[in-house]
Amino acid sequence: MRGTTSTRTRPKGGTAQTPVPRRKRGFLGRALDLPALHRQQRYNAIFFILPGLLVYLAFMVYPFLDTIYLSFTNWNGVADTKHWVGLANYARMFGDGTVLKAFWNNVIWVVIGTISPVIIGLLLALLLWSGVRGSLLFRTIYFLPFILPLVVVGIVWQWIYHPLFGVLNKALNAVGLKGLARGWLGDPHTALYAVLAAAIWATFGFVVVVLLAALQNVDMSLVEAAMIDGANWFQRARHIVIPQIAPVLTMVTTITLIGGFSVFDIVFVMTGGGPGHSSEVLATYTYKTAFQQNEAGYGSALSMLITALSFVSAVVFVRLRERQR
């Protein structure tokens, strides 16, 4: 049309010049475009992250992947060759009565060993937070068992449960309950619960300290308003305080829950899984299978079972807890 001008420029030769697409620059090119300060910050971040990442890959990721591979073999832990057996180790679990017994013991441990320390720790944390005298002293006393090695805790409780001169049996005899005195760790009906009581004693202090720290961020104006409205201590704790520390409570419960499936040291020290597998858990049976019976392939499969149970239970619990919120 007349009167219109074309925005397209033509070279002297008369042919139209097409624009050349800009090439995308890689990570190095984009890094060079950053200001000097940003580049230095990025290099510093890589410098600090890389060593920890290498250690994590070498001592966590690689052994985990290698364990997955070993779970599909019949390796005895010594031989150079590892024969592939597929899913035979996993199929063997379903016919292994000891695995089923250990799994049931782990379920008992998870239920009692998770609920008890969380409830005890929550109640003690609320009491200390309410202004009890000597709260720092009590906090230290409650936390002391948690910082002790579980081997030490197991040995101490072995002496407490000793059938002849243990403190527990002596106390029962002193109050006229001599019929209840027994060899607590040698009785198949009480061995698991005796070890579990020692583990709860060593765990609830951690819950107290963590929840007490979370309680410092509670909005006191809401608590004071509830007091003015006539809410008692239990109502304030249930409807005002606990909802505000719910994320921390979920975190503590999840850690305790995962520990219930991977518990090993205190059981191994106190009973070794006995008597007669009555206190056997999956971790102790895995250790015996892999390192005492030289069935590393089957032991690796058992360790994968523990990993799957811990992961699934933690994810399910957190999802249910967040859905309730």
Number of C-alpha atoms within 10 A of each C-alpha: 4 4 4 6 7 6 6 9 11 12 9 7 6 8 9 11 10 9 6 6 6 6 6 8 10 8 9 8 10 10 15 11 12 12 9 11 9 13 14 12 11 13 13 11 11 12 11 10 11 11 11 11 11 12 11 12 13 12 10 11 13 12 12 16 10 11 19 16 16 23 25 21 24 21 23 21 17 10 7 8 11 16 13 15 14 13 12 15 19 17 11 12 16 11 10 10 10 18 20 15 17 22 20 15 21 24 15 16 25 22 12 18 23 23 16 17 25 25 15 16 23 21 15 22 23 19 13 18 15 12 9 11 9 9 15 11 9 15 18 12 12 21 19 14 21 19 12 11 12 19 14 13 20 22 14 13 21 20 14 17 23 18 18 13 11 16 15 19 22 18 13 15 14 10 8 9 12 13 9 11 17 17 16 22 24 18 15 16 13 16 23 28 19 20 24 20 16 21 23 21 17 22 24 25 27 22 26 26 19 17 25 21 15 17 19 11 11 16 12 12 9 13 18 13 12 17 14 10 9 11 15 11 13 10 13 18 16 10 13 17 20 18 13 16 18 16 16 17 18 16 14 19 21 19 13 22 22 20 16 22 25 19 18 21 15 21 26 21 17 23 21 19 23 19 16 12 20 21 29 27 31 26 25 20 22 25 20 17 19 21 13 11 13 16 20 25 27 25 28 28 27 24 23 17 19 19 14 13 15 19 13 11 16 18 12 11 15 16 12 10 13 12 8 7 9
